[in-house]
Amino acid sequence: MLFSEPVQRGDDALKFLLTEAELSYPYCKATLRKGDFGRNRPVSHYPQKDGGPPGLTYPENASVSHGEDGGHAESAGLISPLSRDAKSTILFGCLFKEHTTETIDVETARKTFRTLTKVLKPGLDAFFQIERHKAQMRIQDALLSSIASPSVLMTRDKVLLGHAASGLEKLLATGSVRFKAPRFEFRNKQLEAGLQHVVDTFAGNTHTALQHGHTEAPADQSGDQSVWFEDPKGQLKRITIKAVPATGTSRNGGSAPWLILKIFETSELPEALETVLQERFELSYSEAHLARHLTMSGSMNDTVQELGITKNTAKTHLRRIFDKTGVNTQLQLAKLVHGLSSLF
């Protein structure tokens, strides 16, 4: 680093360079080290010794630090932020270690520094443009396997990366999350726990996964999770959570993965499913008919209107369905029926 002791001022100088300093301006090492940068003034605004050009000479009364910097505490130096975005700042500095502020040729040093920054800047811009393009390609590749269903791709920190087939709209409609760009806020504890389980399983942390209330491993041992719940309108929804490696990560690599959430809504189920329910669980025709339609609609009120029966009749059928199938809730019944639908 081009500035050294005292540490507190060094930290302030770094913060200034990372967040406030003018891009591509050559800031003087000594000025930064002194801590005289609070008003975000470039070094040209400071009085210079002997009327010389700004940039390398020490401001009046600046103290020289003799910290552990390789014996170059008195060497002249320049540093400049070349690029800055929300996540990072690129700093470029030159330490003219063969010279002190008394021996440096200021004009030559400044000219050399500016030439180097002019050469570096286009290369950095091209590099970041390529990286942004690569990132978009990785996002598209991750979503490609889910393109047929509404899906959302996010980071472990719940930052939205992309979505497909109106996935963002569908996810928000479930009422399970809120979105304040660029981050999601989970409102459904079951969904939050499922997401944590997938992350833990991806990292190979089975013990942590069990602590989050998941006592059974998924059938495919991948750690993928399915969460079932009702939306604000009482419609049944299912969200699957799958982990995919983010940039430069792999399973058991210790890095947080990306997460794909796929949203499934009730859909048309084959009529032949009712025959299976009758034969497998000894449901009556009316009970099997109700079980199929209730699973498709996700709403008892809609099912009653569609079948033209009373609520009392529907409740009687549902109670018998629960007894015969061994389930206890409408959600468990939906899982059972959807599982049988995969036979067709």
Secondary structure, DSSP 8 states (H G I E B T S, - for coil): ----SSHHHHHHHHHHHHHTS-TT--EEHHHHHHT--TT---GGGS--GGG--SSSS--TT------SSTT-TTEEEEEEEEEE-SS-EEEEEEEEEEEETTT--HHHHHHHHHHHHHHHHHHHHHHHHHHHHHHHHHHHHHHHTTTTS-EEEE-TT-BEEEEETTHHHHHHHTTSEEEETTEEEE--HHHHHHHHHHHHHHTT-HHHHHHTT--S--TTSS--EEEEEE-TTS-EEEEEEEEE--TT--TTSSS--EEEEEEEE-----THHHHHHHHHH---HHHHHHHHHHHHH--HHHHHHHHT--HHHHHHHHHHHHHHHT--SHHHHHHHHHHHHTT-
